[in-house]
């Protein structure tokens, strides 16, 4: 079911944006759940996500989004709906890898935080994207799964980053400098799906 978006308000520094609060999940296979809310850009604390949109014919995913479609008036609660929104495969994978195991993460994603069916909103929101990315506390980049293995969620850019972080922590604790060629060799080994984890 497509999301019925509330219009964004304000202008300049007072302009509103939508943010996605992504629910945690202990495993990649758990379904995606989130809440969509409005906030003034200059008051927002969030991480932005940049990702490859992927091919239109690729396998699709979905995300369950809780969203208030009408604003609160005269102290009466507005209507809140749960939307089962269809997402592209690339975005689905990115969100599954981005979310935390125990805590929510607040993020801005163009495909969900901009009403893609509203040309008027897109016309003023898209030029604002430079400010949205520059004001984000973090910007995550999703490069997609390993090109040699489209069917799995392994060997992704985020997982490689985790491997390198662990390796760097180990090196720091031993205080042994590692030559540049060793880093390159380790990267190529981990990026190769033919090698076992022990060999990598």
N, C-alpha and C positions, 0 to 999 in steps of 0.2 A: 504494500500500500504506500503510495507516494506521500511524503510529508506535506502537511498543510502549514506552510511557514507563516509566522507573524512578520509584518513589515519591520525592518530595522529603522531606527530613528536617529536624529541628531545630525550634526555636521561638524567638520573640523575636528578638534580634540574631543568633542562631546559625542562623536559618532559611535553608534553601537555596532558590535560584532556579535556573532554567535560563537559559542565555544562548546566543545564536546567533552563531557566528563565520562571517560571510559572506565567501566567497572573492571576490577581486577579478576584474574582467573589463574588457577594454579597450573593449568596445562594449555598447550596450544589448541587442542581439540575442542575446548569449551566454546560455546556460542558467544558472539559479541553482544554486549549490552552496554548502553550508554544513556546519558541524559543531555539534552541540548538546551542551552540557556543563553539569554542575552546579557551583555555587559558593555559598559562604555570602554572603548579601546584603551584609553589612558589609565583605567583602573584595573585592567585585566592582567592576570598572572597565568601564563600558559606556555606550552611548548608547541611550536608549529611543525607540521609534517609535510615534507616535500617527497613526492613519490612518482614513479613511472605509472601512467594511467593504464597502460597495457592495451591489448587488442580488444575491440568491441565484441568479437565472436568468442572470446575466451570464456572459460567457466566462470559463472557468477557466484557471489556469496551473499550473505545478508547480515544485517545488524538490527537489533531491537533497540529502538530509540524512544525514550520518554520525553515528551515535549508539550508545553502549554501552548495551545493554539490561540487562546484569547488572554488579553491582559486582565489583571485584577481590577475590578471597579467597585467603588463604594464598599470596600471591605469584604466583598463576596469573592470566593475563590473562582479562578478561571477554569476553563475546561482543559483537562490534561488527557492526552492520548498516548498509547503505546503503538508505535509504528514498526512494522516489520519491513524495513527498507532494504531494497536490493542494492548491492555494491559490486563493483568490479573485482575480479579475482586478485589483482595486484593490491588494491586498497584493503581487501579482506586480509590478505597475508601480512601486509604492513601493520595493520591494527593489532593483529594477533601477536605479532612480535614486539610491538611497542608497549602494549599494556603490561602493567606490573602484576606480580603474583598476589600481593596483599593490599595494596593501596590504589586508590583511583588516580588517574592521570588526566589533567585538563589539557586539551589540545585544540588547535585550529587546523582544519582540513578544508581546502576549497570545495571539494565535491559534496561535503555535508553541511558546511557552515555558510555557504552561499546558495541561495535558491537558484538552482541551475535552470529552472523553467521560467524565471522572471528576467527578461532581457533588460528591463529598466534597472533592476537591482544590480545585475552583472555589470552594466555600463559604468556605474560609479564605484562599485566594490572592487572590481579587478584592478583599476589603477591604485587602489588603496593597499594592495597586497605587499608592496615594497615596505610600507610602514608596518604592516602586520608582521612580516618576517623580521624586520629590524627591531621591533619592540618585544619580540618573543624572548622568554628566558633561555630557551634552547630551541634549536632547529634540528629535527631528525630527518635524515635522508634515507629513503628506501630505494635500494638499487635492484631489488628483486631477488628471486631464488637463483641458484646456480644454473646457468644456461644448459648444462649437460644433464640436468635432472629436474625437469619442470613438474614432475608428479609429486615431489615431496617438499616438506617444509624445512629440510635440512640444508646445510651448507649455505645459509643466507648471509648477507652482509652483516647483519646484527650479530649472528652467532660467531662469525669470524672476529668481530670486534671484541666479543667476550673472551674468545680464545687468546687474542693478543693481550688483552688487559691482564688475564691470569698469568700469561708468560712474562709480561713486564713486571708484575708484582713479584714473581719468583726471582727474577733477575735482580730487582732492587733489593730484595731481602738478602741475597748472597753477595751483593756488591761486586759481581763479576761483570765486566763490560762485555757486550756482545757485538761482534763485528757486523757491519752493514750487510755483508754477503750472507751471514747466517740468518738475518731477518728475512731477506729476500727468499732464501731457500725454504725457511719455515712457512712463509706466506704461500709459495707455490705448492708446497706439499699439502697444506690445509685446503687450498682451493681446488685440489685435484680429487675428484670423487673416486678415482681408481684406488687410492691409497687407504689403508685401514687407519683408524684413529691412532693406533700404536705407532705406525710408520710416520704419521704426521707429527 
